[in-house]
């Protein structure tokens, strides 16, 4: 249920950003599965990184799926 709710929220957000229905559905699905899989990875790995640290590390992986450009600072 959580995955479905996240996907719907992303789909609604993408709708506000004027993406086509096909692009919106594909981007929402791809980002949702990436988020879901990465959350499972974090939970199973029992990482030393805090949740906030992990989120900061994975955002650059997920954001392009939503059409958000990522600026990397050296």
PDB file with one MODEL, atoms N, CA, C and O in Angstrom:
MODEL        1
ATOM      1  N   UNK A   1       0.815  -1.196   0.000  1.00  0.00           N
ATOM      2  CA  UNK A   1       0.000   0.000   0.000  1.00  0.00           C
ATOM      3  C   UNK A   1       0.853   1.252   0.000  1.00  0.00           C
ATOM      4  O   UNK A   1       0.521   2.226  -0.675  1.00  0.00           O
ATOM      5  N   UNK A   2       1.943   1.242   0.744  1.00  0.00           N
ATOM      6  CA  UNK A   2       2.806   2.417   0.799  1.00  0.00           C
ATOM      7  C   UNK A   2       3.376   2.701  -0.580  1.00  0.00           C
ATOM      8  O   UNK A   2       3.399   3.850  -1.022  1.00  0.00           O
ATOM      9  N   UNK A   3       3.832   1.668  -1.253  1.00  0.00           N
ATOM     10  CA  UNK A   3       4.396   1.850  -2.589  1.00  0.00           C
ATOM     11  C   UNK A   3       3.362   2.465  -3.526  1.00  0.00           C
ATOM     12  O   UNK A   3       3.684   3.366  -4.300  1.00  0.00           O
ATOM     13  N   UNK A   4       2.135   1.988  -3.462  1.00  0.00           N
ATOM     14  CA  UNK A   4       1.079   2.521  -4.322  1.00  0.00           C
ATOM     15  C   UNK A   4       0.776   3.981  -3.989  1.00  0.00           C
ATOM     16  O   UNK A   4       0.525   4.778  -4.893  1.00  0.00           O
ATOM     17  N   UNK A   5       0.794   4.335  -2.727  1.00  0.00           N
ATOM     18  CA  UNK A   5       0.542   5.712  -2.326  1.00  0.00           C
ATOM     19  C   UNK A   5       1.672   6.629  -2.780  1.00  0.00           C
ATOM     20  O   UNK A   5       1.423   7.742  -3.244  1.00  0.00           O
ATOM     21  N   UNK A   6       2.896   6.172  -2.648  1.00  0.00           N
ATOM     22  CA  UNK A   6       4.037   6.961  -3.113  1.00  0.00           C
ATOM     23  C   UNK A   6       3.932   7.170  -4.621  1.00  0.00           C
ATOM     24  O   UNK A   6       4.148   8.278  -5.111  1.00  0.00           O
ATOM     25  N   UNK A   7       3.603   6.120  -5.350  1.00  0.00           N
ATOM     26  CA  UNK A   7       3.485   6.228  -6.800  1.00  0.00           C
ATOM     27  C   UNK A   7       2.399   7.231  -7.181  1.00  0.00           C
ATOM     28  O   UNK A   7       2.594   8.029  -8.098  1.00  0.00           O
ATOM     29  N   UNK A   8       1.277   7.203  -6.502  1.00  0.00           N
ATOM     30  CA  UNK A   8       0.198   8.140  -6.805  1.00  0.00           C
ATOM     31  C   UNK A   8       0.612   9.578  -6.479  1.00  0.00           C
ATOM     32  O   UNK A   8       0.303  10.493  -7.241  1.00  0.00           O
ATOM     33  N   UNK A   9       1.301   9.784  -5.366  1.00  0.00           N
ATOM     34  CA  UNK A   9       1.781  11.127  -5.028  1.00  0.00           C
ATOM     35  C   UNK A   9       2.752  11.650  -6.083  1.00  0.00           C
ATOM     36  O   UNK A   9       2.681  12.810  -6.487  1.00  0.00           O
ATOM     37  N   UNK A  10       3.650  10.788  -6.519  1.00  0.00           N
ATOM     38  CA  UNK A  10       4.588  11.201  -7.559  1.00  0.00           C
ATOM     39  C   UNK A  10       3.870  11.496  -8.867  1.00  0.00           C
ATOM     40  O   UNK A  10       4.209  12.454  -9.562  1.00  0.00           O
ATOM     41  N   UNK A  11       2.883  10.682  -9.203  1.00  0.00           N
ATOM     42  CA  UNK A  11       2.113  10.894 -10.428  1.00  0.00           C
ATOM     43  C   UNK A  11       1.396  12.250 -10.373  1.00  0.00           C
ATOM     44  O   UNK A  11       1.386  12.982 -11.362  1.00  0.00           O
ATOM     45  N   UNK A  12       0.800  12.587  -9.226  1.00  0.00           N
ATOM     46  CA  UNK A  12       0.120  13.872  -9.071  1.00  0.00           C
ATOM     47  C   UNK A  12       1.111  15.028  -9.159  1.00  0.00           C
ATOM     48  O   UNK A  12       0.816  16.054  -9.771  1.00  0.00           O
ATOM     49  N   UNK A  13       2.278  14.867  -8.551  1.00  0.00           N
ATOM     50  CA  UNK A  13       3.296  15.911  -8.616  1.00  0.00           C
ATOM     51  C   UNK A  13       3.750  16.122 -10.061  1.00  0.00           C
ATOM     52  O   UNK A  13       3.895  17.256 -10.518  1.00  0.00           O
ATOM     53  N   UNK A  14       3.971  15.025 -10.763  1.00  0.00           N
ATOM     54  CA  UNK A  14       4.390  15.127 -12.154  1.00  0.00           C
ATOM     55  C   UNK A  14       3.309  15.764 -13.015  1.00  0.00           C
ATOM     56  O   UNK A  14       3.620  16.482 -13.965  1.00  0.00           O
ATOM     57  N   UNK A  15       2.057  15.514 -12.700  1.00  0.00           N
ATOM     58  CA  UNK A  15       0.944  16.121 -13.438  1.00  0.00           C
ATOM     59  C   UNK A  15       0.991  17.645 -13.319  1.00  0.00           C
ATOM     60  O   UNK A  15       0.698  18.354 -14.282  1.00  0.00           O
ATOM     61  N   UNK A  16       1.352  18.138 -12.166  1.00  0.00           N
ATOM     62  CA  UNK A  16       1.461  19.580 -11.950  1.00  0.00           C
ATOM     63  C   UNK A  16       2.633  20.168 -12.724  1.00  0.00           C
ATOM     64  O   UNK A  16       2.669  21.369 -12.988  1.00  0.00           O
ATOM     65  N   UNK A  17       3.575  19.332 -13.080  1.00  0.00           N
ATOM     66  CA  UNK A  17       4.746  19.789 -13.819  1.00  0.00           C
ATOM     67  C   UNK A  17       4.617  19.530 -15.317  1.00  0.00           C
ATOM     68  O   UNK A  17       5.618  19.484 -16.033  1.00  0.00           O
ATOM     69  N   UNK A  18       3.399  19.363 -15.781  1.00  0.00           N
ATOM     70  CA  UNK A  18       3.051  19.314 -17.191  1.00  0.00           C
ATOM     71  C   UNK A  18       3.752  18.228 -17.989  1.00  0.00           C
ATOM     72  O   UNK A  18       4.168  18.468 -19.122  1.00  0.00           O
ATOM     73  N   UNK A  19       3.887  17.070 -17.433  1.00  0.00           N
ATOM     74  CA  UNK A  19       4.407  15.947 -18.210  1.00  0.00           C
ATOM     75  C   UNK A  19       3.236  15.240 -18.874  1.00  0.00           C
ATOM     76  O   UNK A  19       2.101  15.334 -18.407  1.00  0.00           O
ATOM     77  N   UNK A  20       3.509  14.539 -19.953  1.00  0.00           N
ATOM     78  CA  UNK A  20       2.449  13.793 -20.636  1.00  0.00           C
ATOM     79  C   UNK A  20       2.032  12.613 -19.765  1.00  0.00           C
ATOM     80  O   UNK A  20       2.809  12.159 -18.925  1.00  0.00           O
ATOM     81  N   UNK A  21       0.808  12.112 -19.959  1.00  0.00           N
ATOM     82  CA  UNK A  21       0.350  10.975 -19.131  1.00  0.00           C
ATOM     83  C   UNK A  21       1.275   9.764 -19.194  1.00  0.00           C
ATOM     84  O   UNK A  21       1.526   9.130 -18.170  1.00  0.00           O
ATOM     85  N   UNK A  22       1.787   9.431 -20.386  1.00  0.00           N
ATOM     86  CA  UNK A  22       2.692   8.275 -20.502  1.00  0.00           C
ATOM     87  C   UNK A  22       3.986   8.515 -19.748  1.00  0.00           C
ATOM     88  O   UNK A  22       4.446   7.648 -19.004  1.00  0.00           O
ATOM     89  N   UNK A  23       4.576   9.691 -19.937  1.00  0.00           N
ATOM     90  CA  UNK A  23       5.812  10.014 -19.228  1.00  0.00           C
ATOM     91  C   UNK A  23       5.581  10.037 -17.726  1.00  0.00           C
ATOM     92  O   UNK A  23       6.410   9.548 -16.959  1.00  0.00           O
ATOM     93  N   UNK A  24       4.464  10.599 -17.308  1.00  0.00           N
ATOM     94  CA  UNK A  24       4.133  10.700 -15.888  1.00  0.00           C
ATOM     95  C   UNK A  24       4.035   9.311 -15.262  1.00  0.00           C
ATOM     96  O   UNK A  24       4.599   9.067 -14.196  1.00  0.00           O
ATOM     97  N   UNK A  25       3.328   8.415 -15.916  1.00  0.00           N
ATOM     98  CA  UNK A  25       3.148   7.069 -15.367  1.00  0.00           C
ATOM     99  C   UNK A  25       4.469   6.309 -15.297  1.00  0.00           C
ATOM    100  O   UNK A  25       4.762   5.648 -14.301  1.00  0.00           O
ATOM    101  N   UNK A  26       5.262   6.409 -16.364  1.00  0.00           N
ATOM    102  CA  UNK A  26       6.543   5.700 -16.369  1.00  0.00           C
ATOM    103  C   UNK A  26       7.509   6.277 -15.345  1.00  0.00           C
ATOM    104  O   UNK A  26       8.174   5.525 -14.633  1.00  0.00           O
ATOM    105  N   UNK A  27       7.593   7.587 -15.262  1.00  0.00           N
ATOM    106  CA  UNK A  27       8.502   8.223 -14.302  1.00  0.00           C
ATOM    107  C   UNK A  27       8.078   7.911 -12.870  1.00  0.00           C
ATOM    108  O   UNK A  27       8.920   7.614 -12.022  1.00  0.00           O
ATOM    109  N   UNK A  28       6.783   7.976 -12.602  1.00  0.00           N
ATOM    110  CA  UNK A  28       6.294   7.682 -11.252  1.00  0.00           C
ATOM    111  C   UNK A  28       6.577   6.231 -10.876  1.00  0.00           C
ATOM    112  O   UNK A  28       6.986   5.950  -9.750  1.00  0.00           O
ATOM    113  N   UNK A  29       6.361   5.312 -11.813  1.00  0.00           N
ATOM    114  CA  UNK A  29       6.621   3.895 -11.545  1.00  0.00           C
ATOM    115  C   UNK A  29       8.105   3.650 -11.311  1.00  0.00           C
ATOM    116  O   UNK A  29       8.479   2.959 -10.363  1.00  0.00           O
ATOM    117  N   UNK A  30       8.950   4.210 -12.166  1.00  0.00           N
ATOM    118  CA  UNK A  30      10.392   3.998 -12.032  1.00  0.00           C
ATOM    119  C   UNK A  30      10.912   4.568 -10.715  1.00  0.00           C
ATOM    120  O   UNK A  30      11.671   3.903 -10.010  1.00  0.00           O
ATOM    121  N   UNK A  31      10.515   5.778 -10.381  1.00  0.00           N
ATOM    122  CA  UNK A  31      10.976   6.402  -9.139  1.00  0.00           C
ATOM    123  C   UNK A  31      10.445   5.659  -7.923  1.00  0.00           C
ATOM    124  O   UNK A  31      11.165   5.484  -6.939  1.00  0.00           O
ATOM    125  N   UNK A  32       9.199   5.224  -7.980  1.00  0.00           N
ATOM    126  CA  UNK A  32       8.612   4.496  -6.853  1.00  0.00           C
ATOM    127  C   UNK A  32       9.361   3.200  -6.589  1.00  0.00           C
ATOM    128  O   UNK A  32       9.692   2.893  -5.444  1.00  0.00           O
ATOM    129  N   UNK A  33       9.628   2.440  -7.642  1.00  0.00           N
ATOM    130  CA  UNK A  33      10.346   1.184  -7.450  1.00  0.00           C
ATOM    131  C   UNK A  33      11.763   1.420  -6.982  1.00  0.00           C
ATOM    132  O   UNK A  33      12.290   0.648  -6.181  1.00  0.00           O
ATOM    133  N   UNK A  34      12.393   2.487  -7.477  1.00  0.00           N
ATOM    134  CA  UNK A  34      13.747   2.814  -7.015  1.00  0.00           C
ATOM    135  C   UNK A  34      13.728   3.155  -5.528  1.00  0.00           C
ATOM    136  O   UNK A  34      14.558   2.662  -4.764  1.00  0.00           O
ATOM    137  N   UNK A  35      12.789   3.992  -5.123  1.00  0.00           N
ATOM    138  CA  UNK A  35      12.677   4.375  -3.713  1.00  0.00           C
ATOM    139  C   UNK A  35      12.393   3.142  -2.854  1.00  0.00           C
ATOM    140  O   UNK A  35      13.028   2.940  -1.819  1.00  0.00           O
ATOM    141  N   UNK A  36      11.445   2.326  -3.286  1.00  0.00           N
ATOM    142  CA  UNK A  36      11.067   1.124  -2.543  1.00  0.00           C
ATOM    143  C   UNK A  36      12.250   0.166  -2.409  1.00  0.00           C
ATOM    144  O   UNK A  36      12.527  -0.337  -1.320  1.00  0.00           O
ATOM    145  N   UNK A  37      12.936  -0.080  -3.506  1.00  0.00           N
ATOM    146  CA  UNK A  37      14.083  -0.989  -3.484  1.00  0.00           C
ATOM    147  C   UNK A  37      15.221  -0.463  -2.627  1.00  0.00           C
ATOM    148  O   UNK A  37      15.850  -1.220  -1.887  1.00  0.00           O
ATOM    149  N   UNK A  38      15.483   0.826  -2.727  1.00  0.00           N
ATOM    150  CA  UNK A  38      16.559   1.418  -1.928  1.00  0.00           C
ATOM    151  C   UNK A  38      16.206   1.433  -0.444  1.00  0.00           C
ATOM    152  O   UNK A  38      17.086   1.270   0.402  1.00  0.00           O
ATOM    153  N   UNK A  39      14.934   1.624  -0.119  1.00  0.00           N
ATOM    154  CA  UNK A  39      14.511   1.567   1.285  1.00  0.00           C
ATOM    155  C   UNK A  39      14.700   0.160   1.839  1.00  0.00           C
ATOM    156  O   UNK A  39      15.154  -0.006   2.971  1.00  0.00           O
ATOM    157  N   UNK A  40      14.356  -0.846   1.054  1.00  0.00           N
ATOM    158  CA  UNK A  40      14.580  -2.229   1.480  1.00  0.00           C
ATOM    159  C   UNK A  40      16.065  -2.506   1.648  1.00  0.00           C
ATOM    160  O   UNK A  40      16.474  -3.164   2.604  1.00  0.00           O
ATOM    161  N   UNK A  41      16.867  -2.008   0.725  1.00  0.00           N
ATOM    162  CA  UNK A  41      18.314  -2.198   0.805  1.00  0.00           C
ATOM    163  C   UNK A  41      18.854  -1.602   2.100  1.00  0.00           C
ATOM    164  O   UNK A  41      19.641  -2.245   2.795  1.00  0.00           O
ATOM    165  N   UNK A  42      18.439  -0.383   2.429  1.00  0.00           N
ATOM    166  CA  UNK A  42      18.901   0.286   3.648  1.00  0.00           C
ATOM    167  C   UNK A  42      18.497  -0.525   4.884  1.00  0.00           C
ATOM    168  O   UNK A  42      19.299  -0.707   5.800  1.00  0.00           O
ATOM    169  N   UNK A  43      17.259  -1.006   4.906  1.00  0.00           N
ATOM    170  CA  UNK A  43      16.764  -1.758   6.062  1.00  0.00           C
ATOM    171  C   UNK A  43      17.490  -3.094   6.217  1.00  0.00           C
ATOM    172  O   UNK A  43      17.828  -3.490   7.332  1.00  0.00           O
ATOM    173  N   UNK A  44      17.728  -3.782   5.115  1.00  0.00           N
ATOM    174  CA  UNK A  44      18.374  -5.095   5.177  1.00  0.00           C
ATOM    175  C   UNK A  44      19.867  -5.007   5.432  1.00  0.00           C
ATOM    176  O   UNK A  44      20.443  -5.883   6.076  1.00  0.00           O
ATOM    177  N   UNK A  45      20.498  -3.951   4.928  1.00  0.00           N
ATOM    178  CA  UNK A  45      21.949  -3.820   5.057  1.00  0.00           C
ATOM    179  C   UNK A  45      22.362  -3.442   6.467  1.00  0.00           C
ATOM    180  O   UNK A  45      23.524  -3.592   6.844  1.00  0.00           O
ATOM    181  N   UNK A  46      21.408  -2.954   7.241  1.00  0.00           N
ATOM    182  CA  UNK A  46      21.707  -2.496   8.605  1.00  0.00           C
ATOM    183  C   UNK A  46      22.906  -1.555   8.567  1.00  0.00           C
ATOM    184  O   UNK A  46      23.862  -1.664   9.335  1.00  0.00           O
ATOM    185  N   UNK A  47      22.794  -0.642   7.638  1.00  0.00           N
ATOM    186  CA  UNK A  47      23.867   0.312   7.374  1.00  0.00           C
ATOM    187  C   UNK A  47      24.173   1.161   8.597  1.00  0.00           C
ATOM    188  O   UNK A  47      23.302   1.423   9.426  1.00  0.00           O
ATOM    189  N   UNK A  48      25.403   1.576   8.689  1.00  0.00           N
ATOM    190  CA  UNK A  48      25.814   2.491   9.740  1.00  0.00           C
ATOM    191  C   UNK A  48      25.306   3.903   9.449  1.00  0.00           C
ATOM    192  O   UNK A  48      25.230   4.739  10.349  1.00  0.00           O
ATOM    193  N   UNK A  49      24.962   4.159   8.203  1.00  0.00           N
ATOM    194  CA  UNK A  49      24.456   5.477   7.831  1.00  0.00           C
ATOM    195  C   UNK A  49      23.064   5.681   8.418  1.00  0.00           C
ATOM    196  O   UNK A  49      22.237   4.769   8.430  1.00  0.00           O
ATOM    197  N   UNK A  50      22.824   6.888   8.900  1.00  0.00           N
ATOM    198  CA  UNK A  50      21.477   7.212   9.384  1.00  0.00           C
ATOM    199  C   UNK A  50      20.547   7.288   8.177  1.00  0.00           C
ATOM    200  O   UNK A  50      21.000   7.358   7.035  1.00  0.00           O
ATOM    201  N   UNK A  51      19.268   7.275   8.440  1.00  0.00           N
ATOM    202  CA  UNK A  51      18.292   7.385   7.363  1.00  0.00           C
ATOM    203  C   UNK A  51      18.512   8.678   6.585  1.00  0.00           C
ATOM    204  O   UNK A  51      18.468   8.671   5.355  1.00  0.00           O
ATOM    205  N   UNK A  52      18.748   9.783   7.283  1.00  0.00           N
ATOM    206  CA  UNK A  52      18.973  11.065   6.605  1.00  0.00           C
ATOM    207  C   UNK A  52      20.205  11.017   5.717  1.00  0.00           C
ATOM    208  O   UNK A  52      20.183  11.542   4.604  1.00  0.00           O
ATOM    209  N   UNK A  53      21.279  10.397   6.190  1.00  0.00           N
ATOM    210  CA  UNK A  53      22.492  10.273   5.386  1.00  0.00           C
ATOM    211  C   UNK A  53      22.231   9.423   4.140  1.00  0.00           C
ATOM    212  O   UNK A  53      22.704   9.736   3.048  1.00  0.00           O
ATOM    213  N   UNK A  54      21.476   8.353   4.325  1.00  0.00           N
ATOM    214  CA  UNK A  54      21.176   7.462   3.207  1.00  0.00           C
ATOM    215  C   UNK A  54      20.322   8.173   2.166  1.00  0.00           C
ATOM    216  O   UNK A  54      20.561   8.041   0.965  1.00  0.00           O
ATOM    217  N   UNK A  55      19.334   8.922   2.623  1.00  0.00           N
ATOM    218  CA  UNK A  55      18.477   9.664   1.702  1.00  0.00           C
ATOM    219  C   UNK A  55      19.316  10.657   0.897  1.00  0.00           C
ATOM    220  O   UNK A  55      19.125  10.788  -0.312  1.00  0.00           O
ATOM    221  N   UNK A  56      20.230  11.346   1.546  1.00  0.00           N
ATOM    222  CA  UNK A  56      21.101  12.292   0.837  1.00  0.00           C
ATOM    223  C   UNK A  56      21.926  11.583  -0.243  1.00  0.00           C
ATOM    224  O   UNK A  56      22.196  12.154  -1.300  1.00  0.00           O
ATOM    225  N   UNK A  57      22.318  10.355   0.028  1.00  0.00           N
ATOM    226  CA  UNK A  57      23.120   9.602  -0.943  1.00  0.00           C
ATOM    227  C   UNK A  57      22.295   9.098  -2.119  1.00  0.00           C
ATOM    228  O   UNK A  57      22.796   9.029  -3.241  1.00  0.00           O
ATOM    229  N   UNK A  58      21.030   8.744  -1.875  1.00  0.00           N
ATOM    230  CA  UNK A  58      20.227   8.169  -2.958  1.00  0.00           C
ATOM    231  C   UNK A  58      19.433   9.192  -3.760  1.00  0.00           C
ATOM    232  O   UNK A  58      18.986   8.890  -4.866  1.00  0.00           O
ATOM    233  N   UNK A  59      19.249  10.391  -3.227  1.00  0.00           N
ATOM    234  CA  UNK A  59      18.502  11.401  -3.981  1.00  0.00           C
ATOM    235  C   UNK A  59      19.051  11.622  -5.392  1.00  0.00           C
ATOM    236  O   UNK A  59      18.264  11.707  -6.334  1.00  0.00           O
ATOM    237  N   UNK A  60      20.367  11.718  -5.570  1.00  0.00           N
ATOM    238  CA  UNK A  60      20.875  11.901  -6.935  1.00  0.00           C
ATOM    239  C   UNK A  60      20.550  10.738  -7.874  1.00  0.00           C
ATOM    240  O   UNK A  60      20.589  10.906  -9.092  1.00  0.00           O
ATOM    241  N   UNK A  61      20.233   9.577  -7.335  1.00  0.00           N
ATOM    242  CA  UNK A  61      19.859   8.430  -8.167  1.00  0.00           C
ATOM    243  C   UNK A  61      18.391   8.493  -8.574  1.00  0.00           C
ATOM    244  O   UNK A  61      18.031   8.083  -9.677  1.00  0.00           O
ATOM    245  N   UNK A  62      17.547   9.003  -7.687  1.00  0.00           N
ATOM    246  CA  UNK A  62      16.102   8.995  -7.908  1.00  0.00           C
ATOM    247  C   UNK A  62      15.617  10.246  -8.645  1.00  0.00           C
ATOM    248  O   UNK A  62      14.712  10.168  -9.476  1.00  0.00           O
ATOM    249  N   UNK A  63      16.206  11.374  -8.347  1.00  0.00           N
ATOM    250  CA  UNK A  63      15.719  12.635  -8.901  1.00  0.00           C
ATOM    251  C   UNK A  63      15.693  12.672 -10.429  1.00  0.00           C
ATOM    252  O   UNK A  63      14.724  13.185 -10.988  1.00  0.00           O
ATOM    253  N   UNK A  64      16.697  12.159 -11.130  1.00  0.00           N
ATOM    254  CA  UNK A  64      16.622  12.179 -12.599  1.00  0.00           C
ATOM    255  C   UNK A  64      15.441  11.375 -13.155  1.00  0.00           C
ATOM    256  O   UNK A  64      14.954  11.674 -14.245  1.00  0.00           O
ATOM    257  N   UNK A  65      14.984  10.372 -12.428  1.00  0.00           N
ATOM    258  CA  UNK A  65      13.824   9.601 -12.876  1.00  0.00           C
ATOM    259  C   UNK A  65      12.571  10.467 -12.915  1.00  0.00           C
ATOM    260  O   UNK A  65      11.621  10.168 -13.638  1.00  0.00           O
ATOM    261  N   UNK A  66      12.576  11.542 -12.131  1.00  0.00           N
ATOM    262  CA  UNK A  66      11.440  12.456 -12.068  1.00  0.00           C
ATOM    263  C   UNK A  66      11.665  13.705 -12.910  1.00  0.00           C
ATOM    264  O   UNK A  66      10.880  14.652 -12.861  1.00  0.00           O
ATOM    265  N   UNK A  67      12.748  13.695 -13.683  1.00  0.00           N
ATOM    266  CA  UNK A  67      13.037  14.841 -14.527  1.00  0.00           C
ATOM    267  C   UNK A  67      13.639  16.008 -13.774  1.00  0.00           C
ATOM    268  O   UNK A  67      13.594  17.145 -14.243  1.00  0.00           O
ATOM    269  N   UNK A  68      14.204  15.732 -12.609  1.00  0.00           N
ATOM    270  CA  UNK A  68      14.823  16.769 -11.794  1.00  0.00           C
ATOM    271  C   UNK A  68      16.324  16.693 -12.019  1.00  0.00           C
ATOM    272  O   UNK A  68      16.940  15.648 -11.808  1.00  0.00           O
ATOM    273  N   UNK A  69      16.905  17.797 -12.444  1.00  0.00           N
ATOM    274  CA  UNK A  69      18.344  17.808 -12.665  1.00  0.00           C
ATOM    275  C   UNK A  69      19.062  17.888 -11.323  1.00  0.00           C
ATOM    276  O   UNK A  69      18.597  18.532 -10.383  1.00  0.00           O
ATOM    277  N   UNK A  70      20.183  17.230 -11.263  1.00  0.00           N
ATOM    278  CA  UNK A  70      20.963  17.161 -10.036  1.00  0.00           C
ATOM    279  C   UNK A  70      22.273  17.904 -10.260  1.00  0.00           C
ATOM    280  O   UNK A  70      23.026  17.610 -11.188  1.00  0.00           O
ATOM    281  N   UNK A  71      22.523  18.867  -9.392  1.00  0.00           N
ATOM    282  CA  UNK A  71      23.789  19.575  -9.452  1.00  0.00           C
ATOM    283  C   UNK A  71      24.704  18.965  -8.406  1.00  0.00           C
ATOM    284  O   UNK A  71      24.385  18.937  -7.217  1.00  0.00           O
ATOM    285  N   UNK A  72      25.832  18.485  -8.863  1.00  0.00           N
ATOM    286  CA  UNK A  72      26.807  17.874  -7.951  1.00  0.00           C
ATOM    287  C   UNK A  72      27.869  18.906  -7.645  1.00  0.00           C
ATOM    288  O   UNK A  72      28.447  19.504  -8.552  1.00  0.00           O
ATOM    289  N   UNK A  73      28.123  19.114  -6.367  1.00  0.00           N
ATOM    290  CA  UNK A  73      29.151  20.051  -5.948  1.00  0.00           C
ATOM    291  C   UNK A  73      30.399  19.277  -5.580  1.00  0.00           C
ATOM    292  O   UNK A  73      30.348  18.295  -4.839  1.00  0.00           O
ATOM    293  N   UNK A  74      31.504  19.730  -6.103  1.00  0.00           N
ATOM    294  CA  UNK A  74      32.776  19.038  -5.853  1.00  0.00           C
ATOM    295  C   UNK A  74      33.329  19.402  -4.503  1.00  0.00           C
ATOM    296  O   UNK A  74      34.393  18.916  -4.120  1.00  0.00           O
TER     297      UNK A  74
ENDMDL
END
